[in-house]
Amino acid sequence: MNLSGLRYEGPIYRPPSETNSLLIQTTIGCPWNKCTFCMVYKNGPKFKIRPVEEIKEDLLWAKKNYLFPIETVFFPSGNSIIMKTDDFVEILIYTKKLYPNLKRITIYGSSQYIVKKGLKDIKRLADAGLSRIHVGLESGSDVVLKNVCKGSTSDIQIEAGEIVKKSDVELSEYVVLGLGGKKHSKQHISETIKILNIINPDFIRIRTFLPKINTPILNEIDSGSFKILSPHEVLKETYDLIKGLKVTSQVLSDHYTNYIQVKGRLPEDKDVMLKSIDQSLKKDKNVFRKIYIGTE
């Protein structure tokens, strides 16, 4: 029985959109943990799935001890989608029972694990209460995906996106500007546009590549094989991305790594967003943050 409070192990990350969500850890670490640009679990802990009864104990503890209303729940850590479907269905049903007025239950899920789960099981999760999956698309370019050891391909990204959309779960796709470096910048953006236009996710969330400590990509930066984009080059990628999108998605750049905030719904807000980016492209480079090595 859990008497001491919510139990967490290792780094706990959640999307900015889940700022006010109850965080109940379902998995520890990441089952892939090979992406060259990600530092989150490089120093551990080793991936494991928490026992269902422990998760339910934490949910019950929160119900008994938090006096404020719980409207949204996010289940970290990396790739909670990998849990056995029967176990996750049990957790979702229990969560909905404890919090009958919940507006949203969300998780992280990489495309390769969504594809392994399949449409039938994702639909089961949706029926049990799963509302949204946050997916790291990062890039639509197979070259870039391979270079950063993402563990997926453009075909896998498309298949996963279509599975989520068909299951009636909201799909939030993340794009990392600058992830192709100077060498693959054009391919990175053009192929990402292509993939997003096929998937048409509910949300497109923009991030900007920022080198992090303890990541393999630092070796490529030190050797010169990967050249980081300047602020204006990143803004140009942003402009080209928004211009090329033919989707009905909500676009957000809700992250500290970005040089400017771009948000709106496509296609109706495209011109406004492009105008904002164009104005920023005219600003001096000293206006923008310096490139640095991040620690979180």
N, C-alpha and C positions, 0 to 999 in steps of 0.2 A: 504494500500500500504506500502511496506517495503522500508523505506528511510534511515534506520540507520545501515544497515549491516546484516550479517547472525545472526539468532537468535538461541541460544542454551539454553537448560534447563537441569540441572543435569549433572552427569559425561558423558563425550563423549569418548568412547573407539572405536578404530578401529584396525584391524589386521596390523602387521608390513608391510605386503605387500601393504597396502593402504596408505603408508606414503605420497605419492604425490597426493593422490586423493582429489577431492573436497568433503567435508563432509557437507551433507544437512540432518538435523535431520527430520526423518519421524515419529518416535515414541519417547516417553519419558519414561525412566525407563524400567522395564522388567515385562511382564505379569505373569511370574512364580515366580521369586525372592525367591526361597526356597532352592537353592543349598547351602549346608552347608559350602562349601569351597570358595564361591564367596562373595566378600565384596562390589561389585560395587554399588548396589542399596539398600543395607541393611538399609541405613538411608534416603531412598527416592531418588528422588521424586516418587509419586504414578504413576503407569503406566497410560498412555493415548496416544491416537493416534492424531497427529496433523492434523488440517483441510487441505484438499487438496489445497485450495487456498493459504494458508500460505506457504506451501511447494513450490508451483509454484512461489510465490513471491520471496522466497529466491533463487531459481534457477535463476530467471530473474535478481535479484540483482547481483549475482555472475557473470552472463554473461556480465552485463553492467560495472562492476567495476574491475574485474580481467583482467589485460592486458596479463598475461601469458596464454599459451594454456592449456585448460582443456582436458586431455586425459582419465582420469578415474574418476568415481564418486562412493562414498560409502555412503549408507544411514543408519546412526545409528538412534536410539540406539539399545537396546536389542530386537531382534525378530521383525524386520520390516516385516517379512513374514506374521505376523498376520493381517496386514491391509486387508480391504475388497479388493477382487481381482479387481473389477471394478475401485476402487480408485487408486490402485497401478498401474494398466495398464495405467490409465490416466497420472499418474506421469511419468512413464517410457517413454511413447510416447512423452510427453512434453519435457522431458530431451533430448531425441534423436533429437527432432526438434531444440532445442536450441544449442545442441552440436552434429552436424551431424557426426563429425569425432571421436567420442568417441570410445575408444578401449575396455572399460569394465565398467559395472555397477554391483555393488556387495552389498550384505547385510549379516547380521547375521540371522540365522533361526534355532531354535531348532527342533529336530526330531518330537516331538509330534505335533507341529504346522504345519510342512510340511505334515504330514500324514493327519491332519484335512483338510488342503487345498486340497490335492489330486492331482493326475496326471493331470487331465484336466486343473485345474487352474494354476498349475505350468507351464504347457506348454503355457498357455495364457501369463504368465509373461515372459517366454522365448521369445515368438514371439514378445512381446512388447519391448524387449531389455535387460532383466535381463541376466547377463553373468555368475555370480558365486554366490553360497551360502556357507557361512562359518558356519559349523555345529560343535557344541561341542559334539563329541562322548564321550569324557573323558575316558570311559571304555566300554569294551564289556561284562563285568561281571554283571549279574543281582544283585548279592549280593552287589557289590560295588556301582552300580547305585542307589540301594535302600538305602544303608547306607548314601550316600551323598545327598539324596532327589533330584535326577536329574529330576524326573518326566517322565522318559521314561524307556523302557526295551530294551533288546537286539533285540527282535522282532520288536519293533517300530523303533529302529535305522536302522535295515536292510531294513524295508519297506520304510522309509524316504530316505535312500540312493538310493534305486532302483528307487524311484519316480524321484529324481533329475537327476540321470543318464539317465533315459528314456526320460526326458524332454529336453535333450541336454544342460542343464545348468551345468557348471563346479562345481564339488563338492570338497570342502576343509574340511577334517575331522580333528578335534583336539583330541589328545591323551594326557592325563595327567599322566606322569610317577609318581609312588609313591602314587597314589590316593587310592590304596587299603591298604596302610600301610604295616607293616611287616606281619601282619596276613594273608592278602589276596593277597600278592604280586604275587605269582605264578598263582593264578586264574585270577587275574587282567590282566596279560600279555597274558596268554594262550587264554582266552576268547576274548580279544581285537584282537589278531591275527586272530582268527576264524572269527570274524565279519568283519574285514577289508578285509580279503581274499574273503569273499562273496560279499561285496560292491564294492571293487576295485575302490576307489575314485581317482579323478585326483590328489589330493594333500593330503598328510598326514603330519600334522604339530605337532611337538612334543613340549610339555610343561612339566615342572617338578613341582610337588606339592610344594607350598611354603605357609605356614600358613599366613593368613592375619588378620588384626585387624577387629573387629566387625563381626566375622564369628562364627557360632555355632560349627564348628569342633574344635575350640580352647578348648572348654569344654572337648571334648574327648581326646585331647592331654594332658590337665592338669590332667585328671583322670587316664591317662595311658592306656585307652582302644584303643586309636589310637597311634601307634608308628611310628614316621617319619623315612623313610629310610635314611641311610647314603649315601654320594656321591657314594661310590663304589657299594652299593646296587642298586642305581638308574641307574648307568652305566650298571650293570648286566641286569636290566630290558630292557635297551636300546638295548643291544646286543641280548638278546633273542627275542625282538620284531622284529628287523631287520632280524635276522636269520630266523624267522618263517614266514615272509611275502612272499606271492606268488601273487604279484600284479604287475600292470604296472603303478605305481604311482610315483610322485615326492615326495621325503621325505625332509622335512626341519625342522630344530630346531631353528627357527628364533625368539628366545625369551630370555630375560635376566634371566629367572629362570633356564635355562639349564646349566649344568656343562661343557658341551662341545658342539661344533657345529658339527652336523651330517647332511650332505646333499648329495643328489644324486638321480638318477632315478633307480627304480627297474624294472627288475632284474639286469641290466647290471653293476650297481655300488655297488652291495651288498658286494662283497669281499673287496672292498676298504673301505667301511663304517665299516665293521666288524673289519678290521685291525686297523682302527683309534680308535675304541672303545676299542679294546683289549690293545692297547698301553696306553690308558688313565687309564685302570684298573690296570696297573702296577705302576702308580704314587702314591706317598704318599698322604694320605688324606688331609694334610695341604696345598696341592697345590690348592684345590678346595675351593670355597666360603663357608662361615659358614652358618649354618641353622639359619634363623632369622625370625621375624614376619614382613611381608611386610605391607606397608601403602598405596600401590597404585596398 
